Amino acid sequence: MSDTALPPINSHPFSPAELRELTAKIKQWGIELGFAQIGICDTDLTSEEPKLQQWLDKGYHGDMAYMQAHGMMRARPHELHPGTIRVISARMNYLPPQAGFATNLKDPNLAYISRYAGGRDYHKLIRNRLKKLGQMIQAELDIMNAGKTNFRPFVDSAPILERPLAEKAGLGWTGKHSLLLNEEVGSWFFLGELLIDLPLPVDIPVAEACNTCVACIKSCPTNAIVEPYIVDGRRCISYLTIELQGAIPEEFRPLIGNRIYGCDDCQLVCPVNSKAPITLESDFHTRDPLKQPELLTLFGWTEAEFLKITEGSPIRRIGHKRWLRNIAVALGNAPASEKIVQGLQQRKASEEADEMVIEHIDWALTQQHARLAAAQSPEAQSLETKGQETAALSPVARVLSQSDRVQKTSSLSRKTQRVIRSIEKGLPRDA
């Protein structure tokens, strides 16, 4: 049990029928504000505290010091916002139209950006909607002459375990990749919370439905899902490309592929996501400069261009230096190209490349030079000659020869190829 007592239920003058009616209105207002679902739970997360402590003790949070900065407050919403007795949990869908997952992952010369980040930063948008929901609740209380309520919205911006709260509020179950899954829509949604002091009736959690499926565990590029429901953040590509401040460990660089901001692989192979709807929020649609962008194009952005194009985007928070760091790694993983080598050398000589960026550029140059040398080896030249001879036979043979050479020089890992096949089979609309 927690070493802090849960707050007492306050004495708002409501009958059970009035509370049920108010709850129904809150859920309807949430839909009107653009949320896909609203659920309600109490603040008791004592069962989560040992799990959180074990995760921290193993160092799985990496450089994310904020994960342990507030102790167990993260599992005690009533300490975070005194007086809280209920959490109104909300989810908002974000899957953009024409996601082009497989198209993106297939071409290692393109940059892959996690699809939650292609549009407007969700934090402010959802927080404002939750604040509006709180104001609507207060307006209803005013009509009822029921006094004032004390509420506070949160969106991934404070020490709070939002997924366990959302699970407790009936929005879904925690999948083996540690993300929340909803049977009807999958996992492509953001979460937000409104902490409040009203004794609203709570929702019933849903049963887990992952069963024996381990697709997410098998498909993680860096084996970050160390056991069901447990992610070693230090290995996760989202952590490595977004949260990590310094150099990306060399052991993970080849595994990152062309993913320059986050990773969606564990969601892409999840069969529950086959039902995911396209978001109705146009702010979450991918911006044009971030739709299937070429790595070299993004690598050439000056800091001023980066700040301008990513204004209002979650991408902006990593800054230009880490942006260049991530792209350098992806260029190092791309197929051999003199053009890429030139681009890396030009950026290395620029004033915007600091010591960290140069380290990753040097690594990328080493990878590129090794591939170029391999492509010029006698064995490779022999294969090329045979391919040319075969191509001269017929147009069909030419296509087969080109396909064969592309396959031989492909920089895609086997895991990525399996993810691509999963997308094309299970998510054809978004492939």
Buried (B, 14 or more C-beta within 10 A) or exposed (E): EBEEEBBEEEEBEBEEEEBEBBBEEBBEBBEEBBBBBBBBBBBBBBEBBEBBBEBBEEEBBBEBEEBBEBBBBBBBBBBBBEBBBBBBBBBBBBBBEEBBBBBBBBBBBBBBBBBBBBBBBBBEBBBEBBBBBBEBBBEBBEEBEBEEBBBBBBBBEBBBBBBBBBBBBBBBBBBBBBBBBBEEBBBBBBBBBBBBBBBBEBBEBBEBEBEEBBBBBEBBBBEBBBEBBBBBBBBBBBBBBBBBEEBBEEEBBBBBBBBBBBBBBBBBBBEBBEEBEBBEBEEBBBBEBBBBBEBBEBBBBEBEEBEEBBEEBBBBEBBBBBBBBBBBBBBBBBBBBEEBBEBBEBBBEEEBBEEBBBBBBBBBBEBBEEBBEEBEEEEBEEBBEEBEEBBEEEEEBBEBBEEBBEEEBEBBBEBBBBBBEBBBEBBEEBB
